[in-house]
């Protein structure tokens, strides 16, 4: 079974996210991913030949995005103090 997931997030720091996550792109026989940033949006496309590879790769990217959001929130809180 083949699968594809596209994750798009809006971020004023989409270029910085692209630079950070670009090193995490995957290209192997089971799964491939690509990342692009345009007009304040970051888009991650994941394609895999099986659902296990698709799910695990998507989960990794979602954790990276969550971590970036957590850092952004923490720094915004610190700036307000």
C-alpha positions as CSV (number, residue, x, y, z in Angstrom):
1,X,0.0,0.0,0.0
2,X,1.3,3.4,-0.9
3,X,0.6,6.5,1.1
4,X,1.1,10.3,1.0
5,X,0.8,12.9,3.7
6,X,1.1,16.7,3.2
7,X,1.6,18.8,6.3
8,X,1.3,22.6,5.9
9,X,1.8,25.1,8.7
10,X,1.8,28.9,8.7
11,X,4.7,30.5,10.4
12,X,6.4,33.8,10.2
13,X,9.6,31.9,10.6
14,X,9.0,29.4,7.8
15,X,12.4,30.1,6.2
16,X,14.2,29.3,9.6
17,X,12.0,26.1,9.9
18,X,13.0,25.1,6.4
19,X,16.7,25.5,7.2
20,X,16.4,23.5,10.4
21,X,14.2,20.7,9.0
22,X,15.8,20.4,5.6
23,X,18.5,18.3,7.2
24,X,15.9,15.8,8.2
25,X,14.6,15.0,4.8
26,X,14.4,11.3,4.1
27,X,15.1,9.5,0.8
28,X,15.3,5.7,1.1
29,X,13.5,2.7,-0.6
30,X,10.6,2.9,1.9
31,X,10.0,6.6,2.3
32,X,10.9,10.0,0.8
33,X,10.1,13.5,2.1
34,X,10.5,17.0,0.8
35,X,10.2,20.4,2.5
36,X,9.5,23.8,1.1
37,X,8.7,27.2,2.4
38,X,6.7,29.9,0.5
39,X,4.6,32.9,1.5
40,X,4.9,32.2,5.2
41,X,3.9,28.6,4.9
42,X,6.0,25.5,5.5
43,X,5.0,22.4,3.5
44,X,6.2,18.9,4.2
45,X,5.4,16.1,1.8
46,X,5.9,12.5,2.8
47,X,5.5,9.5,0.5
48,X,5.9,5.9,1.5
49,X,5.4,2.4,0.2
50,X,3.9,1.2,3.5
51,X,1.9,2.7,6.4
52,X,4.4,2.0,9.1
53,X,7.1,4.1,7.3
54,X,4.5,6.8,6.5
55,X,3.3,7.0,10.1
56,X,6.7,7.0,11.7
57,X,8.1,9.7,9.4
58,X,5.0,11.9,9.9
59,X,5.3,11.5,13.6
60,X,8.9,12.6,13.5
61,X,8.1,15.8,11.6
62,X,5.1,16.5,13.8
63,X,7.4,16.3,16.9
64,X,10.0,18.6,15.3
65,X,7.2,21.1,14.5
66,X,5.8,20.8,18.0
67,X,9.3,21.4,19.5
68,X,9.8,24.4,17.3
69,X,6.5,25.8,18.4
70,X,7.3,25.2,22.1
71,X,10.6,27.1,21.7
72,X,8.9,29.9,19.9
73,X,6.3,30.2,22.8
74,X,9.0,30.0,25.4
75,X,11.0,32.8,23.8
76,X,7.9,34.9,23.4
77,X,7.1,34.5,27.1
78,X,10.7,35.4,28.1
79,X,10.6,38.6,25.9
80,X,7.4,39.7,27.7
81,X,9.0,39.5,31.1
